[in-house]
Amino acid sequence: MNWQYRHLVLVLCMLAFFVTYFARLAISPVVPFITADFGISNTLIGIALTGMWLAYGLAQFPSGILADRYGEKLIILVAVGGTTVMSLLLALSPVYGVFVLASVALGGVAGLHYAVATTLLSRTFDDIGTAIGFYSIGGPLAGLVAPVVAAWVGVRYGWRPAVALTAIVGVPIFVLFAWRIRPTEPRRPDEPLRESLELDSLVGLLSRSTIAFPLLIAMAGTYVVQGLLSFFPAFLIAFHGYTPTAAGVAFSVFFIIRACGQLVLGRASDAYGRDVAIGGSMLAGAVGLPLVILDPGRLAMAVGVVLAGIGSSFFAAIDPRFMDALPVEERGTGFGLVRTVYTVLGAAGSVGVGLTADLFGWGVAFGTLSVLFFASFLALVANRALGLGY
């Protein structure tokens, strides 16, 4: 495989990730318009969005099974094309019930992409940390673009055109991927689905020490990241008295650092080892969040936001660690299962941070996130210092 084609695969996988992330993030800025149009409460719109994110997490495991049977290219095309179609259906929803169904379906088809694209990159690149680091910036880039553009369109033209924006990026990327990416051979085309779903084999895979240990760290880190993505601007406004504009600027900086951090940590994991990169990321987050909580000055806050962004970039180092621990023939199904577990369980960060903030205040809520980062760092240090081999 020549240099040009390898990097074409990488760029188009990153753009496909951008599409699936863009579609989900384009909804949040226009939530007030959606609730007003349907005449529903924030709780009801929250049910739809929760269903979307849960479907996204649950789709990771079957995506791996499907890729093993039909090849990665087909599943990625289904993810990008399905995301585009479901965004359009979401925009055309006549009533709330249809909106909920379209939201869940959107999350499900978008969730088919990440694990499959990661597996494809592991087949294409030797330095998978660097490749996954570049590929992963599709998410933070969508986080920078989608909320701003969707909010602008929503204010001027309504929520339906804002949600339908995904088609503008989704259609050309779908066409490019279908046209330029070669068909990929399935790894296990003849294996019965029943064998892939046997409970004993799934539990056995997750209970391997080389999987279970990073899985716990991934769940803790995902909990933190989900909490930050859900409440960081609200925390700055309610706890520190920031204006919405200032909080938005800080949140944008957070996303920019996440995009850069994915590249740096992915490359560092190839050069210095997976655990060194993961541990450095966790330590950065553990130091940065107290600065964000204490807010001792503008410079210190800026440093805290940067460090928190680096801490939230650990996925670029931990996903290659899972790939290293999985035999080639298990990477599709196995990594899909791992992604489902830590994505779904880590998604509790939104509920956990919100509940803790209501009960004990924003300082305690964000303090728990720092503790989780630091506990993960200590676990990695202990594993290395004591030679536990996890």
Secondary structure, 3 states (H helix, E strand, C coil): CCHHHHHHHHHHHHHHHHHHHHHHHCCHHHHHHHHHHHCCCHHHHHHHHHHHHHHHHHCHHHHHHHHHHHCHHHHHHHHHHHHHHHHHHHHCCCCHHHHHHHHHHHHHHHCCCHHHHHHHHHHHCCCHHHHHHHHHCHHHHHHHHHHHHHHHHHHHHCHHHHHCCHHHHHHHHHHHHHHHCCCCCCCCCCCCHHHHCCHHHHHHHHHCHHHHHHHHHHHHHHHHHHHHHHHHHHHHHHHHCCCHHHHHHHHHHHHHHHHHHHHHHHHHHHHHCHHHHHHHHHHHHHHHHHHHHHCCCHHHHHHHHHHHHHHCCCHHHHHHHHHHHCCHHHHHHHHHHHHHHHHHHHCHHHHHHHHHHHHHCHHHHHHHHHHHHHHHHHHHHHHHHCCCCC
